[in-house]
């Protein structure tokens, strides 16, 4: 059975990615609706992350939250905002994934 903290962490990642996407859509804070939802989504993300930290080590949770968020927002940038993708970006994403995996393996038993 999955620990509820991992569900909180998944929700925190979702809202962080959504908030960052809205940050891009806010056009430098010049569009009010994306700015309002961006702040709401970042608040939701940090709230869920704080709940996840009740049962998940901070180093593990933060690595997963930031790493998965970074990889996901990079892919969103490429797919939806026509940002470039090259071998260095792919390598960077793979290194992030490797780092998160290593931290998870080195952490305490779940």
N, C-alpha and C positions, 0 to 999 in steps of 0.2 A: 504494500500500500504506500502511495506517495505521501510524503510529509507536506502538510499545507504550506509550510514555508517555501517550498519550491514553486508552488502555485503563485504565492505572493511575489516571488522573484520573477517568474515569467510575466506576471502582470506589470511589474515595475519596468521590465525591459520593453514591453509593448508600449507603455505610456511614455517612456523616455524616447523611443524611436518616433512615436507620433508627435511628441513635443518638438523634437529636433526637425522633423519634416515641416511642421508648422512654422518653426523659426525661419526656415528657408522661404516658405510661402508668404511670410509677413513682409518680405521685401524691405528689410532694414527697419522693422517696426512701423512701417508706413501704412499697413493694412490692419485695421482694428480687430476684426473677427479672428484672424489667425493668431494675433498676439494674445487675445483673451484666452482662447483654447490652449495655446502653448503654455501659458502660466498654469492653467488648470491641470493640464496633462503632466507638467513637471511636478506640481504638488502631489498629484496622484502617484506618480512614479516614486518620489522620495518617501511618501507615506507607506507604500507597499514594500519598498526596500527596507524601511525601518522595521516593518513587521517580519520580513524574511530574516532579518538579523537576530531575531529572538532565538532561532534554532540553527542558523547557518553561520559559520565563522565569517567574520567581516572580510578577511582577505579573499576567501573563496567567493563570497557573494558579490563583492565589488568587482573582482576580476571577471566574473561571469556577466554581471550587469553591464560593465563598461565594454568588455570585449565583444559580447554578442551584439550590443548596441552599436558599437563602432563598425563591425562587419556588416550588420544589417543596413545601417544608414549609408554606408559606402555603396552597397548594391542598389539601394533606392536612388541614390544620386546618379548612378550609371543608367538605370532603367528609366526613371521618370524625369530626370533633369538633364539628360544627355551629357553627363560628366564623363571624363575619359577613364578608360580602364587600360592598364598596362601590366606588364610582368612584375614590376615593383609593387604595385597595389595588390596584386594577387598574392605575391610573396608576403606582404605585410599582413594581409588577412589570415593567411595560413600560419604565420608566426603568432598572431593573437590567439588563434584557435589552439595552437600547440601550447602556448603559455597557460591558457585557462585549463587545458587538459592536465598539464603537469601539476598545477596548483591543486586541482581536484584530487589527483592521485596522491599527492603529498599530504593532503589534509587528514583530519581525523576521520575515523570510520563514521558512516552515516547511519 
